[in-house]
Amino acid sequence: MDFNNTQIAYSYKTKKELKSALFVYQIITKPFMVSLGKFFLKVALLLHIPIKPFTNFMFKQFCGGENLDEVLKISNNLSKNNVKSIPDYSIEGVSDESAFNNLISEVKKVIDIAAENNNIPFAVFKPTGLIDAEYLKQTTPDNHPEVLAFSKRMDKIFSYASKKTVRVLIDAEDYMFQQRIDDILLQFMKQYNKETVIVFTTLQMYRTDRLDYLEFLIEMAKRENFKLGIKFVRGAYMEKERNRAAEGNYPDPIYPNKADTDAAYDEAIKISVENIEFVEIFNCTHNEDSVSNLIHLMKEHNLAKNDKRIWTSQLYGMRDNISFNLAKEGYNVAKYLPYGPVKHVMPYLVRRAEENSSMSSQAGKEIEMLKEEINKRKL
Ligand SMILES: Cc1cc2nc3c(=O)[nH]c(=O)nc-3n(C[C@H](O)[C@H](O)[C@H](O)COP(=O)(O)OP(=O)(O)OC[C@H]3O[C@@H](n4cnc5c(N)ncnc54)[C@H](O)[C@@H]3O)c2cc1C
């Protein structure tokens, strides 16, 4: 599979948009600029200076808009190239009842749209958008009113999605919250994933215990006759987790090196393809080898390119070369399309900037490909 065709990768972008994307990547690959930007952002937020004019270029690169109407315009554009969208209401750091209700109502709106619109195949949310994260720690008992309320909030989303037969992805976050989320989501998978899969849990394959957990889940699904929806990621919080483990004096939950994480990721996808009758796969990665591995396994198991149980996903504004070339070949591809008021999606944007400044090889490739396409269009 050739992921280097820039004409296909950027066919949905105008020349102006390509130049703007190049500008963004050139800025965020300079750690100094990212640190400076973060500092100014903090000051601006403290002094209530409007940040939109200064952050608009980043926002446009990595977000679908401030509301669902704006997201749908982008989604329609992506769909012309058979790339689907997953609107992701990306407000972070607010945890009160009105914020929880706001998230539930926003996810329900996405579910309504997804039920009617083939270009939106999934809804998604972050568990910490539905509870004050402090209560997710293991020190809080399972029957604590806040934990029970969290479960009920999730059920509002799942029962609604189930009625409309729309699949819902649930992101994974910090290690210290995940055990409780795993336990709750397992119950919901048993409840809702009978005929079709509605609930998708997320496995972070940088964790040393995830292959065993996957095997455990598959055994249980076979025994108790339900299906698994699993979103696979490598994991986004490595440094934070390593520091926390060192400070808290407990074993680092993450593989000691990248090669081990890569091997676990590949193995998890292999196990899942082998058990495809029980596992629907949502393969979230910007790693070309991981995508090629999945394609290879699908061929080996005679699975159609557009088998509805297998999806690959990248973030909006990143690795279009993977998304668009895969979609062109007929595979199921969806972009995470974050949206929300500019001020509230800032933590998401800062993460994208930091990730790209620390992963220079991926961002470097992005810059090379953007330059190549801009030059081609000049000719
Ligand atoms: C659509 C989408 C949804 C996502 N949702 C989530 C989510 O819900 N939760 C979440 O945590 N992340 C999520 N991520 C981010 C993801 O976990 C990765 O951080 C990111 O995609 C980079 O990994 P990669 O597979 O693309 O590629 P690569 O660049 O090949 O891998 C980088 C990753 O490898 C791992 N790694 C790097 N160095 C080491 C090391 N020394 N030792 C061990 N492991 C190492 C880390 O996980 C790092 O992020 C999502 C990503 C995408 C594309």
The ligand as an SDF file (V2000), in Angstrom:
LIG
                    3D

 53 58  0  0  0  0  0  0  0  0999 V2000
   -8.0460    8.6940   15.9850 C   0  0  0  0  0  0  0  0  0  0  0  0
   -7.1810    8.6290   17.2220 C   0  0  0  0  0  0  0  0  0  0  0  0
   -7.7730    8.4900   18.4740 C   0  0  0  0  0  0  0  0  0  0  0  0
   -6.9640    8.4290   19.6250 C   0  0  0  0  0  0  0  0  0  0  0  0
   -7.5510    8.2260   20.8580 N   0  0  0  0  0  0  0  0  0  0  0  0
   -6.7610    8.0400   21.9500 C   0  0  0  0  0  0  0  0  0  0  0  0
   -7.3130    7.6690   23.2160 C   0  0  0  0  0  0  0  0  0  0  0  0
   -8.5270    7.5090   23.3800 O   0  0  0  0  0  0  0  0  0  0  0  0
   -6.4700    7.5090   24.2580 N   0  0  0  0  0  0  0  0  0  0  0  0
   -5.0910    7.6360   24.1340 C   0  0  0  0  0  0  0  0  0  0  0  0
   -4.3550    7.4350   25.1180 O   0  0  0  0  0  0  0  0  0  0  0  0
   -4.5600    7.9770   22.9500 N   0  0  0  0  0  0  0  0  0  0  0  0
   -5.3440    8.1790   21.8630 C   0  0  0  0  0  0  0  0  0  0  0  0
   -4.7670    8.4870   20.6600 N   0  0  0  0  0  0  0  0  0  0  0  0
   -3.3130    8.8040   20.5830 C   0  0  0  0  0  0  0  0  0  0  0  0
   -2.4900    7.5220   20.4690 C   0  0  0  0  0  0  0  0  0  0  0  0
   -2.5300    6.8150   21.6730 O   0  0  0  0  0  0  0  0  0  0  0  0
   -1.0150    7.7970   20.1510 C   0  0  0  0  0  0  0  0  0  0  0  0
   -0.4570    8.6010   21.1470 O   0  0  0  0  0  0  0  0  0  0  0  0
   -0.7460    8.4790   18.8460 C   0  0  0  0  0  0  0  0  0  0  0  0
   -1.6420    8.0640   17.8640 O   0  0  0  0  0  0  0  0  0  0  0  0
    0.6810    8.1470   18.3810 C   0  0  0  0  0  0  0  0  0  0  0  0
    0.8320    6.7510   18.1840 O   0  0  0  0  0  0  0  0  0  0  0  0
    0.7810    6.0680   16.7530 P   0  0  0  0  0  0  0  0  0  0  0  0
    0.2200    4.7090   16.8460 O   0  0  0  0  0  0  0  0  0  0  0  0
    0.0630    6.9710   15.8570 O   0  0  0  0  0  0  0  0  0  0  0  0
    2.2610    6.0070   16.2020 O   0  0  0  0  0  0  0  0  0  0  0  0
    3.7440    5.9990   16.6490 P   0  0  0  0  0  0  0  0  0  0  0  0
    4.2550    7.3560   16.3770 O   0  0  0  0  0  0  0  0  0  0  0  0
    4.4130    4.8650   15.9830 O   0  0  0  0  0  0  0  0  0  0  0  0
    3.8200    5.7300   18.1910 O   0  0  0  0  0  0  0  0  0  0  0  0
    4.0270    6.6990   19.1640 C   0  0  0  0  0  0  0  0  0  0  0  0
    3.5080    6.0810   20.4270 C   0  0  0  0  0  0  0  0  0  0  0  0
    4.3390    4.9490   20.7930 O   0  0  0  0  0  0  0  0  0  0  0  0
    4.4270    4.8410   22.2000 C   0  0  0  0  0  0  0  0  0  0  0  0
    5.8420    5.0160   22.5980 N   0  0  0  0  0  0  0  0  0  0  0  0
    6.7080    5.9620   22.1310 C   0  0  0  0  0  0  0  0  0  0  0  0
    7.9170    5.8520   22.7380 N   0  0  0  0  0  0  0  0  0  0  0  0
    7.8100    4.8200   23.6130 C   0  0  0  0  0  0  0  0  0  0  0  0
    8.7110    4.2310   24.5570 C   0  0  0  0  0  0  0  0  0  0  0  0
    9.9630    4.6900   24.7170 N   0  0  0  0  0  0  0  0  0  0  0  0
    8.2720    3.1950   25.2970 N   0  0  0  0  0  0  0  0  0  0  0  0
    7.0260    2.7070   25.1600 C   0  0  0  0  0  0  0  0  0  0  0  0
    6.1040    3.2250   24.2750 N   0  0  0  0  0  0  0  0  0  0  0  0
    6.4910    4.2620   23.5180 C   0  0  0  0  0  0  0  0  0  0  0  0
    3.5600    5.9800   22.7730 C   0  0  0  0  0  0  0  0  0  0  0  0
    2.2760    5.4510   22.9740 O   0  0  0  0  0  0  0  0  0  0  0  0
    3.5490    7.0000   21.6410 C   0  0  0  0  0  0  0  0  0  0  0  0
    2.4100    7.8400   21.6780 O   0  0  0  0  0  0  0  0  0  0  0  0
   -5.5530    8.5360   19.5040 C   0  0  0  0  0  0  0  0  0  0  0  0
   -4.9800    8.6460   18.2420 C   0  0  0  0  0  0  0  0  0  0  0  0
   -5.7620    8.6810   17.1110 C   0  0  0  0  0  0  0  0  0  0  0  0
   -5.0960    8.7560   15.7730 C   0  0  0  0  0  0  0  0  0  0  0  0
  1  2  1  0
  2  3  1  0
  2 52  2  0
  3  4  2  0
  4  5  1  0
  4 50  1  0
  5  6  2  0
  6  7  1  0
  6 13  1  0
  7  8  2  0
  7  9  1  0
  9 10  1  0
 10 11  2  0
 10 12  1  0
 12 13  2  0
 13 14  1  0
 14 15  1  0
 14 50  1  0
 15 16  1  0
 16 17  1  0
 16 18  1  0
 18 19  1  0
 18 20  1  0
 20 21  1  0
 20 22  1  0
 22 23  1  0
 23 24  1  0
 24 25  2  0
 24 26  1  0
 24 27  1  0
 27 28  1  0
 28 29  2  0
 28 30  1  0
 28 31  1  0
 31 32  1  0
 32 33  1  0
 33 34  1  0
 33 48  1  0
 34 35  1  0
 35 36  1  0
 35 46  1  0
 36 37  1  0
 36 45  1  0
 37 38  2  0
 38 39  1  0
 39 40  1  0
 39 45  2  0
 40 41  1  0
 40 42  2  0
 42 43  1  0
 43 44  2  0
 44 45  1  0
 46 47  1  0
 46 48  1  0
 48 49  1  0
 50 51  2  0
 51 52  1  0
 52 53  1  0
M  END
$$$$
